[in-house]
Amino acid sequence: MEITPVTDTASPLDERFRTPSGIRTLTLGDTRLTYVPDGQANLTARVLLAAATEAYWAEHAAYLDDDGHLVAGLGALLVERDGRAMLIDAGMGPTEVTLPHVGVITGGTMLDNLAALGRSPEDIEVVALTHLHPDHSGWAWHPAPGGDRPPFTEASVVLTESEWRGRHDHEIPGLAERVTLGDLVKPMEPQVRTVADGEEIFPGVRVRFSPGHSHGHAAYVIHAGGKRVIAFGDAFHTPLQITHPLWENVIDHDHRQATALRRDLVGELAEPDTIGFGIHFPHPFGTVRDEAGRSVWHPIEA
């Protein structure tokens, strides 16, 4: 495919970077990749990236809403090939939460957006989670509207063994009672299959162990049409981190691992025929280019 940069004609500059993405589709050979929106998160920018100065935010005000939040999209990546379909991540589900030191997170539109794409939950054979945080796993365990079971009951739910093993180690903030990730995701337990680093989970899609944001965080690498697409999950939350990968993100589990991972990913995303997929980015598909010695995220039209 020919990569086309996103131009300024799409919307005003100060809206492009603080508006969650709508449905976007990228076709690579016999594989179709589609970002399926589910909602948005209003992240507290000055907490999330504490190393950024007030002067920096003044220079990059286009990324902040009127209340000073980084606006991040929530959703999933639909991978379709030879009539088959899988999802990478599963959105937030039909709920709204406010998390301390993070912000307001709202989901719920993913099933409607899948339907608009001509897909039902029964079509999905694999739901591959980058990690268990609720904004990435929500529809894998939350009941479907009008029912008492999750929507993707025909799918296997895959994630790394270490992420699944540690599910009870993390409490969910903002709830009155003590609730762990393990309690939250229990409804999907019968469908869970843990996978090894490098394992192919769908034609052309392999898991890559990428700890840092969580102790069992994974990326997924898709080979299609002579390109490599790296769906890097929460290694990055905003394109600004592409330029500053060594800035600590307050919600990372292990800062040393997370910053090392971001540094390495920036170099890898700059390699030829490599596309990144940032699930929280306002334009989720992009490439990394060097500009005057700085790495910069360049969205591509999809």
Phi, psi and omega in degrees: 000156174265128181275127182247121178295149173288131182260165181288353182284346184295318180192163181303146184305320184282001173252331185301323188266357179233024176239122180301147181291147166274193178298131177224134184236135178236123179255124180235103182061236182266014182242134177245128179246128183226126171283125181248106184292152175230338182166209181207160174236133174260098189269138180285100191301316186286346173268315182301313180240079187293339182286342181286132182274168175298325177296322178297314182293328176296323179287332184245035182298340179297340181271353186250144174280184186294343178260009178081020179263147165280125181265116183246138175283155173237147178168212184211162173252116176273124179248121182238134179204131177053039178082353181264161184214143173219167175238141166255115187072167190219029174062194184263330189087174188280074182205165174225131178225154171243119184255135179303137176067006179239295180141197183268133180235127184229134178223183173134354187260001190294319181295321176296321179290324173299317180298322178296335178270003179082021181239141173250162177304329180293341179284342188274120182263340178220134167245109183260117183264133172290325177191177190267000179306142189302333180282359176242343185241359193310308183285353176281340181232338181287138179300145174292151179306130178079006181225185180236013179233154177298155185290331189261052185288344178273354186259151165276145178252116185248146175195171183289153181298321182292326177293317180291319181298326183268016187295333180270000182278347188240120175281152177270115181289156174091358179251145185292318180270162179283110179235130177258166174304323180299320177296318185294318188265007183306323180302336182267358186306319180297340183264352189287135172227120179275148187232157181266157177304129179088356183290138175277124184251351182194151182309117179084004184239122180236147177276145176229117179298122187219062185291159179148296177295317168227165187288343177236024182303143179231150165254165176232130184250124184247126175253121183200139174056033180077007179245162172240126178247126179252110174272102194263009173058230183262023168300325175229141175253340183213148177302338179299332180288341176297321179281334183231064185293339183272356172293132179286142175256122189300335183264008173287144179288317182227106186295323180296312179296317185294317180290323177296320179296313180299317179302313181292321181294322178302315178297319181291321180292341178275355181286155180301149176059030180239132180238139174261150172236111179254106189297334180264356186284147178295332168235100195288335178262135180191175176234166178248131179233155175270127176231107179054043177082006178242140175277132185226136176284127177244107177299149173243148181293130181216000000 
